[in-house]
């Protein structure tokens, strides 16, 4: 909060600089075809930062410093228009309806029409958000072509494009008003946790594919930009109430309410000063992760196998925690019993050499707090120092309780993430500084906590001793082997606390609030990110003969987990990065050919610098028909966790690629081996020696085509290939404490680069068809594939070969055209999902979302009856993640 106070003081100082705007222009914006008002149309004074947004019937009011002035008027699915204004009489502006005219900036950082974009780009408008069936606007991204989404919980949505889906995707950039919204330490995107409410979203732009040339490290597979509403343009009170039900027909969790309340207050105090305040509160009983299939672990890898707790003594359920503790009962217990009871020795010697037995675990339903709470508060002060220069001071805080999937399942309890930004911007430049501050609160690792909980109520030495004696007694009394195991488990589990009991809760709270390094499960993460960046567009200086812009940034990560997540023997770790980029664009043949070239250089203090170029061409063989060609490169430095993690998980330890950590584990002098199945045979051991981790890079080629047919059908298609070099993944190794005793070893998962190049390829096609009487049909189909993955290398591509969507909507029918609806069907093929937590096959998904809308123009309101997963077909989109069912809600929105 001290940071925010300093930024506030700086802005107050700036607010003394300028005084006065001139005249006010009023008017109405209408459709040239129907003569109806165009709601939410944007009006801007060209060459300044002044702007306004038309109300629900198309009326607007905007201030100008002097006349004549030029107004730039635009709206989604209308052709933009520049209007010269010489007087203050009431204006009537007619906009021509047409698809593909939306303005985007993500593709090249220049303002351009969507249909003219040099690379594939998708846009979601505020109008689309108003009519979407999804309860959370963030989930709309999953309906765009080529997009995969992973839901770790109700409030954790991780999108990606062109493969490599997963929670906390580090190959996909996300920015909210220019702020990188990835948590500095935990590496997951916080866009659905902290940031904008639905009421404050002006638009979202998705840039699939390689985008590092403009957006830096991490843009391997795409960049998502979320833009908020400026309080100069969007004023007044807005609020939204959503109430519904979820977990219906769930045998593991009772049906429960869903509540979502949001508000926004935007106030234009004067022509110079405006502010906004936003807030949102979500409360629900989260979806339950209930995959109880048996999992055979080898380090951080494994596979699903047959068996249940009743049929496999070494059962390890995917969403069962504490059963990761396992031993060879024969070598570590029964042989010792044979020494204590000599007349049992001959019988024990006849038993198998390996009798794996795991401890009894607890399900996620018994351990994790099911009550999802999410609070968002935010605000911004906007001050126009001059008509062309605007200062912005903003802050936003997100907090709550949820569940997240990474290398394990984590109960995120009372976590907080705060972001603050100070920015100066004009129509052709900006400079800003911001910080993201992370506080894990009482967040804990479910696996680590459950294993230590088991040790707390009965140490494994005692538990396995009791198990061993009971097992042998049962066997010698003639019991079948499985019956003997189940009897022995019931004996050893005597006194086991029942989930939810007072004894259970007392011990559980004691363990979960104890740091991991003290044999607990608590993270003490308070990591920060600091960024300063700027950009200048030189095009106007060059009389727009060419388009030229340049920019740069500095970033510093400060990792501070008190040794509960990172290797920090000397205190917090600082990581500095510098980057700079330039882009040049030129229309070679007017209205026929435009070329663009860009390049970026980045340097991380622990890695060599990286240069990433990009070249694009847009060819227009005919009006409203554009062919796009691009050569794009991207890279990513290893994530903060891939550099510095030092964390014990289910059956091993995750370590980062920094050499200091390898030295701490003595892996330089005593290297591990990559073949744990051959630990007893020294001749088959393959040593894994230290190699410096290199940044991962990709080279991608794309061919695309976008066309507007008869002003009613917008088509978009692309095909791409990608080649990844120094692909970053993990490798499981075994390190022996004593090579003469192969039973004494530990499993470690290390970060490595692939020696082979990994290739991806895919394609996508979409259409948007506007029909008479306000009907629209839209659809898309896309595919992504990977090849040349080395043997025994986990790529975590996690993308279906095919996915598709088909939708039908109507923006106005019935009396007064006050009714509307939106329905869509989504399908995706089966997926072989690979993750650090668990791997396995996901079944195909068929989902129908629907919404019925009713407009109340007299009070500027809307009522929406929505259903996500209308037919309540429970599904998961990542192994170990929750099973997602239907969410049914009624929403009332005022002044959206």
SEDO-965705 format. One line per 5 residues: number of its first residue (from 1); for each residue x, y, z of C-alpha. Coordinates in steps of 0.1 Angstrom, whole numbers. Example, Ala and Ser with C-alpha at 12.3 -4.5 7.8 and 13.67 -1.06 7.14 Angstrom:
BEGIN
1	123:-45:78; 137:-11:71
This chain:
BEGIN
1	0:0:0; 30:23:5; 37:20:-32; 2:31:-40; 4:61:-17
6	36:73:-34; 20:69:-68; -11:88:-56; 10:117:-44; 28:118:-78
11	-5:121:-96; -18:148:-73; 13:168:-81; 6:163:-119; -29:175:-114
16	-18:211:-109; -4:214:-144; -32:222:-168; -65:240:-168; -94:241:-192
21	-111:225:-222; -133:244:-245; -167:235:-261; -191:206:-259; -205:187:-290
26	-237:167:-287; -252:142:-311; -266:108:-318; -251:78:-337; -274:56:-358
31	-273:27:-381; -275:37:-417; -297:7:-425; -322:7:-396; -319:43:-383
36	-317:28:-348; -293:42:-322; -259:24:-319; -253:19:-282; -218:20:-268
41	-203:35:-299; -169:51:-293; -163:88:-301; -128:103:-299; -113:137:-307
46	-86:129:-332; -51:139:-320; -61:140:-283; -70:116:-255; -106:130:-253
51	-133:104:-258; -169:94:-250; -192:65:-254; -227:67:-267; -255:57:-243
56	-281:29:-249; -299:49:-276; -268:62:-294; -266:97:-278; -232:112:-269
61	-216:143:-255; -179:152:-259; -157:182:-251; -132:197:-276; -106:224:-270
66	-113:242:-303; -131:240:-336; -129:227:-362; -121:192:-348; -123:157:-362
71	-143:130:-344; -133:94:-349; -165:73:-345; -165:35:-343; -184:6:-330
76	-182:-32:-333; -195:-45:-366; -198:-9:-381; -174:8:-405; -154:35:-386
81	-159:71:-397; -140:104:-393; -164:134:-390; -152:170:-394; -170:192:-369
86	-170:230:-374; -198:240:-351; -217:229:-319; -251:221:-335; -266:187:-326
91	-251:161:-349; -266:129:-365; -239:105:-375; -248:74:-396; -226:43:-393
96	-226:16:-420; -230:-19:-406; -201:-42:-417; -182:-71:-402; -144:-71:-396
101	-141:-33:-389; -133:-35:-353; -101:-18:-343; -73:-39:-328; -38:-30:-316
106	-24:-64:-304; -12:-76:-338; 13:-49:-344; 9:-24:-316; -5:0:-343
111	-42:8:-345; -56:-12:-375; -88:-28:-386; -93:-64:-377; -97:-75:-413
116	-63:-59:-421; -43:-75:-393; -10:-90:-405; -13:-120:-382; -42:-140:-367
121	-60:-120:-340; -93:-125:-322; -113:-98:-305; -140:-99:-279; -160:-67:-275
126	-180:-54:-246; -212:-61:-267; -202:-98:-269; -196:-99:-232; -231:-86:-226
131	-247:-115:-245; -223:-143:-236; -238:-173:-218; -206:-178:-196; -210:-167:-160
136	-173:-155:-161; -164:-133:-191; -129:-147:-189; -142:-181:-200; -153:-165:-234
141	-117:-170:-245; -122:-207:-247; -148:-203:-274; -124:-187:-299; -108:-209:-325
146	-76:-226:-316; -79:-219:-279; -75:-245:-251; -86:-238:-216; -76:-255:-183
151	-98:-249:-153; -80:-257:-120; -110:-245:-101; -140:-222:-105; -119:-190:-105
156	-87:-203:-121; -89:-203:-159; -57:-207:-179; -60:-202:-217; -35:-210:-244
161	-32:-214:-281; -13:-237:-304; -8:-264:-278; 10:-268:-244; -21:-262:-223
166	-18:-263:-185; -23:-245:-153; 0:-216:-150; 10:-216:-186; 44:-199:-190
171	43:-200:-228; 13:-176:-230; 14:-139:-220; -15:-121:-205; -17:-84:-199
176	-44:-63:-183; -41:-26:-192; -5:-33:-200; 3:-51:-167; 17:-86:-170
181	-7:-105:-147; 14:-136:-141; 21:-142:-104; 58:-137:-99; 65:-169:-79
186	36:-193:-85; 37:-186:-123; 0:-188:-128; -20:-160:-145; -41:-141:-121
191	-64:-126:-148; -95:-143:-134; -85:-137:-98; -73:-101:-97; -80:-74:-122
196	-110:-63:-141; -146:-71:-134; -170:-78:-162; -185:-43:-159; -151:-27:-165
201	-139:-47:-196; -139:-27:-228; -124:-54:-250; -101:-84:-251; -77:-92:-279
206	-61:-126:-284; -30:-129:-305; -24:-167:-312; 11:-180:-318; 46:-165:-314
211	45:-129:-302; 78:-123:-283; 90:-98:-309; 65:-73:-294; 56:-87:-260
216	88:-103:-247; 96:-135:-229; 67:-160:-226; 49:-151:-258; 57:-186:-273
221	21:-195:-279; 2:-163:-278; -7:-131:-259; -40:-120:-245; -46:-82:-239
226	-75:-72:-217; -85:-35:-218; -105:-16:-193; -131:12:-197; -118:48:-194
231	-138:68:-169; -138:98:-192; -158:77:-217; -178:53:-195; -194:72:-166
236	-221:66:-140; -230:37:-117; -230:1:-130; -238:-29:-110; -245:-66:-116
241	-261:-93:-95; -257:-130:-105; -273:-157:-85; -275:-194:-94; -269:-230:-86
246	-241:-255:-93; -230:-290:-83; -264:-303:-93; -266:-341:-97; -232:-345:-80
251	-229:-377:-59; -199:-363:-41; -210:-328:-33; -245:-314:-26; -261:-288:-49
256	-249:-253:-38; -256:-217:-46; -235:-194:-68; -233:-157:-60; -215:-130:-80
261	-219:-93:-72; -201:-65:-91; -201:-27:-93; -184:1:-111; -186:38:-105
266	-171:60:-132; -171:98:-127; -160:125:-150; -154:153:-125; -143:178:-152
271	-128:178:-186; -94:172:-170; -102:147:-142; -120:114:-139; -119:84:-117
276	-134:50:-113; -140:25:-85; -146:-12:-92; -154:-42:-70; -165:-78:-73
281	-174:-106:-48; -178:-142:-58; -189:-169:-34; -196:-206:-43; -189:-241:-33
286	-162:-250:-58; -161:-279:-83; -147:-310:-68; -116:-328:-80; -126:-365:-77
291	-104:-385:-99; -98:-416:-77; -81:-437:-103; -49:-455:-92; -17:-438:-102
296	18:-453:-105; 43:-426:-98; 80:-425:-108; 93:-392:-95; 71:-366:-109
301	60:-388:-138; 37:-418:-138; 7:-434:-154; -28:-445:-145; -31:-482:-136
306	-57:-506:-124; -67:-509:-87; -85:-493:-59; -78:-489:-22; -95:-523:-16
311	-77:-541:-44; -42:-526:-44; -21:-523:-12; 0:-497:-29; -30:-476:-41
316	-22:-439:-49; -54:-421:-59; -49:-391:-81; -71:-368:-60; -63:-387:-27
321	-35:-372:-6; -12:-388:19; -11:-422:1; 20:-410:-17; 40:-423:13
326	50:-459:2; 77:-484:11; 88:-519:2; 72:-538:32; 93:-569:26
331	128:-552:27; 121:-525:53; 97:-542:77; 91:-579:72; 128:-588:70
336	133:-570:103; 104:-590:118; 120:-622:106; 151:-613:126; 130:-606:157
341	108:-638:153; 131:-665:140; 103:-692:135; 87:-668:110; 119:-664:90
346	114:-693:66; 79:-682:58; 89:-646:52; 117:-657:30; 92:-673:6
351	73:-639:1; 80:-617:-29; 111:-595:-27; 90:-564:-34; 57:-558:-15
356	49:-521:-20; 24:-507:5; 12:-471:8; -4:-453:37; -41:-445:37
361	-49:-411:23; -77:-386:24; -97:-373:-5; -98:-337:-17; -134:-335:-5
366	-121:-342:30; -91:-319:30; -96:-288:8; -119:-259:18; -147:-261:-7
371	-158:-225:-2; -145:-204:-30; -143:-167:-22; -129:-141:-44; -128:-104:-37
376	-117:-78:-62; -114:-41:-55; -98:-16:-78; -97:21:-87; -81:45:-111
381	-75:83:-113; -72:98:-147; -59:133:-152; -54:151:-186; -23:172:-182
386	-29:185:-217; -56:175:-242; -30:150:-256; -14:137:-224; -32:117:-198
391	-19:105:-165; -33:73:-149; -28:60:-114; -45:27:-107; -45:0:-81
396	-62:-33:-78; -63:-60:-52; -76:-96:-54; -79:-119:-25; -97:-151:-15
401	-97:-188:-12; -95:-213:-40; -77:-245:-52; -49:-246:-79; -31:-274:-98
406	7:-271:-103; 32:-299:-95; 6:-307:-68; -29:-296:-58; -27:-265:-36
411	-53:-251:-13; -50:-213:-18; -63:-199:14; -65:-162:22; -40:-154:-7
416	-36:-118:-19; -23:-103:-51; -20:-65:-55; -11:-45:-86; -3:-8:-88
421	5:13:-119; 14:49:-127; 13:57:-164; 16:87:-187; 3:83:-222
426	-5:102:-253; -18:92:-287; 17:82:-299; 36:73:-267; 34:59:-232
431	56:54:-202; 46:34:-172; 58:17:-141; 39:-10:-122; 44:-37:-96
436	27:-70:-87; 29:-80:-51; 21:-116:-41; 11:-129:-7; 3:-166:-4
441	-15:-162:30; -23:-196:44; -19:-214:11; -6:-250:15; 3:-281:-5
446	-23:-307:-1; 1:-336:-6; 28:-324:17; 3:-315:44; -15:-348:42
451	17:-368:44; 29:-349:74; -6:-352:89; -3:-390:87; 31:-388:104
456	15:-366:131; -13:-389:142; 9:-421:138; 45:-421:125; 52:-443:95
461	77:-463:115; 49:-474:139; 22:-476:112; 42:-500:90; 54:-521:120
466	18:-526:130; 9:-534:94; 37:-559:90; 29:-579:121; -9:-580:113
471	-1:-590:77; 21:-619:86; -4:-631:113; -32:-631:88; -12:-648:61
476	0:-676:85; -36:-681:96; -45:-689:60; -59:-656:48; -57:-647:11
481	-30:-622:3; -54:-593:-5; -75:-601:26; -44:-601:47; -34:-567:34
486	-68:-552:40; -69:-566:76; -34:-553:82; -45:-518:70; -75:-518:94
491	-51:-527:123; -26:-500:114; -53:-474:108; -67:-478:143; -70:-443:158
496	-70:-426:124; -88:-393:128; -120:-390:109; -121:-361:84; -141:-332:99
501	-137:-344:135; -124:-320:162; -92:-341:165; -87:-341:127; -93:-303:124
506	-69:-295:153; -40:-316:139; -47:-306:103; -46:-268:111; -14:-274:131
511	3:-291:101; -10:-268:73; 1:-237:92; 36:-251:96; 62:-242:68
516	72:-270:45; 108:-269:56; 95:-276:92; 76:-307:80; 44:-288:73
521	26:-277:42; 26:-239:43; 40:-216:17; 54:-183:29; 55:-167:-5
526	57:-129:-6; 73:-124:-40; 71:-92:-61; 75:-80:-97; 86:-45:-107
531	84:-32:-143; 92:0:-161; 85:4:-198; 78:28:-225; 70:31:-262
536	71:59:-289; 54:59:-322; 75:80:-347; 50:77:-375; 36:112:-373
541	71:126:-370; 79:109:-403; 47:123:-418; 32:88:-419; 55:79:-448
546	63:48:-428; 51:34:-395; 78:33:-370; 77:26:-333; 102:16:-306
551	100:6:-270; 118:-10:-241; 113:-23:-206; 131:-33:-174; 118:-60:-151
556	128:-73:-117; 115:-104:-100; 121:-106:-62; 115:-141:-51; 108:-145:-14
561	93:-178:-1; 115:-182:30; 127:-215:15; 92:-230:12; 92:-229:-26
566	126:-216:-38; 162:-223:-29; 169:-192:-8; 197:-200:17; 209:-164:13
571	175:-147:14; 153:-134:-14; 164:-139:-50; 165:-110:-75; 162:-116:-112
576	167:-86:-136; 156:-85:-173; 161:-58:-199; 144:-56:-233; 140:-33:-263
581	121:-36:-296; 115:-17:-328; 89:-21:-356; 88:-7:-391; 58:-9:-414
586	53:4:-449; 24:2:-475; 44:-8:-506; 15:-8:-530; -15:13:-519
591	-44:-8:-508; -26:-39:-521; 6:-47:-502; 19:-38:-467; 51:-51:-452
596	61:-50:-415; 94:-60:-398; 100:-60:-361; 127:-72:-338; 133:-75:-300
601	163:-81:-279; 160:-93:-243; 186:-101:-216; 181:-120:-184; 210:-117:-159
606	212:-155:-157; 210:-162:-194; 225:-150:-227; 206:-124:-246; 179:-133:-271
611	170:-116:-304; 135:-123:-319; 126:-110:-353; 92:-110:-370; 83:-103:-407
616	47:-100:-420; 30:-92:-453; -6:-83:-460; -18:-88:-496; -51:-74:-507
621	-60:-90:-541; -95:-75:-539; -114:-53:-516; -123:-70:-483; -101:-100:-491
626	-67:-101:-474; -40:-127:-474; -15:-126:-446; 20:-142:-444; 43:-141:-414
631	76:-154:-401; 75:-151:-364; 100:-161:-336; 95:-163:-299; 114:-174:-268
636	110:-177:-231; 135:-176:-203; 129:-205:-179; 102:-195:-155; 111:-184:-119
641	102:-219:-107; 122:-236:-135; 152:-216:-124; 149:-217:-86; 123:-241:-73
646	134:-265:-45; 103:-284:-34; 94:-318:-21; 63:-332:-38; 45:-366:-38
651	73:-390:-44; 104:-369:-51; 118:-334:-52; 115:-307:-78; 146:-286:-83
656	154:-257:-107; 180:-255:-134; 204:-231:-115; 237:-247:-109; 237:-236:-72
661	208:-260:-65; 226:-289:-82; 256:-282:-61; 234:-281:-29; 221:-316:-38
666	257:-328:-46; 245:-336:-82; 278:-324:-97; 300:-348:-78; 274:-375:-73
671	252:-373:-104; 218:-389:-106; 208:-416:-131; 179:-415:-156; 167:-451:-153
676	151:-458:-120; 138:-491:-132; 174:-503:-133; 186:-491:-99; 197:-526:-89
681	219:-530:-121; 248:-506:-121; 256:-515:-157; 223:-500:-169; 226:-467:-151
686	228:-436:-173; 243:-406:-155; 227:-372:-159; 253:-345:-157; 247:-308:-153
691	241:-287:-184; 233:-250:-183; 197:-245:-191; 191:-224:-222; 161:-203:-231
696	135:-221:-252; 127:-207:-287; 103:-213:-316; 103:-203:-352; 68:-202:-367
701	54:-197:-403; 18:-187:-408; -4:-183:-439; -38:-167:-433; -68:-155:-452
706	-96:-132:-441; -125:-121:-463; -158:-102:-460; -183:-117:-484; -214:-97:-494
711	-209:-76:-462; -226:-104:-443; -201:-132:-439; -167:-128:-423; -143:-157:-430
716	-110:-163:-414; -86:-192:-419; -50:-199:-410; -24:-227:-412; 9:-227:-393
721	40:-246:-384; 63:-242:-355; 98:-256:-346; 109:-255:-310; 145:-256:-300
726	160:-262:-266; 125:-273:-255; 123:-270:-217; 109:-299:-198; 116:-321:-168
731	135:-354:-164; 132:-378:-134; 165:-391:-120; 176:-412:-91; 205:-403:-69
736	222:-430:-47; 233:-421:-13; 256:-452:-13; 262:-470:-46; 269:-502:-27
741	233:-502:-14; 208:-497:-43; 179:-494:-19; 193:-461:-5; 184:-434:-31
746	161:-404:-36; 141:-393:-67; 147:-358:-81; 130:-341:-110; 154:-318:-129
751	149:-291:-155; 165:-300:-189; 165:-289:-225; 156:-313:-252; 184:-322:-276
756	160:-327:-304; 138:-301:-321; 101:-304:-315; 77:-295:-343; 41:-284:-342
761	16:-277:-369; -21:-268:-371; -49:-249:-388; -81:-231:-380; -112:-218:-398
766	-140:-196:-385; -170:-178:-399; -195:-151:-387; -227:-149:-408; -251:-120:-401
771	-287:-130:-411; -319:-110:-414; -340:-102:-384; -309:-98:-361; -299:-135:-363
776	-263:-145:-365; -246:-178:-370; -210:-184:-361; -186:-213:-359; -150:-224:-359
781	-129:-256:-362; -92:-259:-355; -65:-285:-350; -31:-286:-334; -5:-315:-334
786	30:-322:-323; 57:-345:-337; 93:-354:-332; 91:-355:-294; 121:-375:-281
791	114:-408:-262; 109:-405:-225; 105:-367:-228; 73:-351:-214; 62:-323:-238
796	29:-315:-221; 14:-305:-254; -21:-312:-240; -41:-301:-270; -68:-320:-288
801	-63:-329:-324; -97:-313:-333; -120:-289:-315; -150:-270:-328; -178:-246:-319
806	-211:-237:-335; -233:-209:-323; -267:-192:-330; -277:-159:-316; -302:-131:-320
811	-296:-95:-307; -333:-84:-308; -366:-101:-314; -402:-101:-300; -421:-70:-289
816	-399:-39:-293; -370:-63:-301; -363:-65:-264; -355:-102:-263; -323:-119:-274
821	-306:-152:-270; -272:-169:-275; -266:-206:-277; -234:-225:-286; -221:-260:-287
826	-185:-269:-281; -167:-301:-287; -131:-313:-284; -114:-345:-292; -98:-368:-266
831	-65:-356:-252; -34:-374:-238; -28:-349:-210; 7:-347:-195; 13:-327:-163
836	36:-325:-134; 8:-335:-111; -6:-364:-131; -9:-376:-167; -36:-396:-185
841	-62:-396:-212; -91:-371:-212; -124:-381:-227; -140:-360:-255; -160:-330:-243
846	-195:-320:-256; -208:-288:-239; -238:-266:-247; -240:-231:-232; -271:-209:-236
851	-285:-175:-225; -318:-158:-228; -317:-120:-225; -343:-93:-219; -335:-56:-223
856	-350:-29:-201; -340:3:-219; -361:26:-198; -338:18:-168; -307:10:-188
861	-307:-26:-176; -306:-62:-188; -318:-95:-174; -300:-127:-184; -310:-163:-178
866	-278:-183:-184; -266:-219:-184; -230:-231:-186; -230:-267:-195; -267:-268:-200
871	-271:-305:-200; -249:-310:-169; -224:-333:-185; -195:-334:-160; -161:-332:-176
876	-125:-324:-167; -100:-306:-190; -68:-316:-171; -59:-348:-152; -64:-342:-115
881	-85:-310:-120; -121:-307:-109; -151:-322:-126; -171:-293:-140; -209:-296:-142
886	-237:-272:-150; -239:-237:-136; -273:-221:-139; -278:-184:-131; -300:-153:-133
891	-282:-120:-138; -295:-84:-135; -272:-58:-149; -276:-20:-147; -258:3:-171
896	-235:-24:-186
